[in-house]
Amino acid sequence: MIPIPTGVRVWLATGRTDMRCGFTSLALSVQEILKKDPLSGHIFWPHDVEAG
């Protein structure tokens, strides 16, 4: 288990996420869609609802 420090939020993206994108494109999605800073220390977890 990975401990998550106090005050860190975990953001789960439940829409479609193209995992072929690089970190730059995923960070841009965090900025544009969630209006959050991808370097804030919070965890942004892309999740494809159609997976599996």
The 8 nearest C-alpha neighbors of each residue, nearest first, counted from 0:
[[1, 2, 3, 4, 9, 42, 5, 7],
 [0, 2, 3, 4, 42, 5, 7, 9],
 [1, 3, 0, 4, 5, 7, 6, 42],
 [4, 2, 1, 5, 7, 6, 8, 9],
 [5, 3, 7, 6, 2, 8, 1, 41],
 [6, 4, 7, 3, 8, 2, 41, 40],
 [5, 7, 4, 8, 41, 3, 40, 9],
 [8, 6, 41, 5, 4, 3, 9, 40],
 [9, 7, 41, 42, 10, 6, 40, 43],
 [8, 10, 42, 43, 41, 11, 7, 44],
 [9, 11, 43, 44, 42, 8, 12, 41],
 [12, 10, 44, 13, 45, 43, 9, 46],
 [13, 11, 45, 46, 14, 44, 10, 43],
 [12, 14, 46, 48, 11, 47, 15, 45],
 [15, 13, 12, 47, 16, 48, 46, 45],
 [14, 16, 47, 17, 48, 13, 46, 49],
 [17, 15, 18, 47, 45, 14, 46, 12],
 [18, 16, 19, 20, 15, 47, 25, 45],
 [17, 19, 20, 16, 21, 45, 25, 47],
 [18, 20, 17, 21, 16, 22, 24, 25],
 [21, 19, 18, 24, 17, 25, 22, 23],
 [20, 22, 23, 24, 25, 19, 18, 26],
 [21, 23, 25, 24, 26, 20, 27, 18],
 [22, 24, 26, 21, 25, 27, 20, 28],
 [25, 23, 27, 26, 21, 22, 20, 28],
 [24, 26, 28, 22, 27, 23, 21, 29],
 [27, 25, 29, 23, 28, 24, 37, 22],
 [26, 28, 24, 30, 25, 29, 31, 23],
 [29, 27, 25, 31, 26, 30, 32, 24],
 [30, 28, 26, 33, 27, 32, 31, 35],
 [31, 29, 34, 27, 35, 28, 33, 36],
 [30, 32, 28, 34, 29, 33, 27, 35],
 [33, 31, 28, 29, 34, 30, 35, 27],
 [32, 34, 29, 35, 30, 31, 28, 36],
 [35, 33, 30, 31, 32, 29, 36, 28],
 [36, 34, 30, 33, 29, 37, 31, 39],
 [35, 37, 39, 38, 30, 34, 29, 26],
 [38, 36, 39, 26, 29, 35, 30, 41],
 [37, 39, 36, 40, 41, 26, 35, 42],
 [40, 38, 36, 41, 37, 35, 42, 7],
 [41, 39, 38, 42, 7, 37, 8, 36],
 [40, 42, 7, 8, 39, 9, 43, 37],
 [41, 43, 9, 10, 8, 44, 40, 7],
 [44, 42, 10, 9, 11, 45, 41, 12],
 [43, 45, 11, 10, 12, 42, 46, 9],
 [46, 44, 12, 11, 16, 43, 47, 13],
 [45, 47, 13, 12, 48, 44, 16, 11],
 [48, 46, 15, 49, 50, 16, 14, 13],
 [47, 49, 50, 13, 46, 14, 15, 51],
 [50, 48, 47, 51, 15, 46, 14, 13],
 [51, 49, 47, 48, 46, 15, 16, 13],
 [50, 49, 48, 47, 46, 15, 13, 16]]
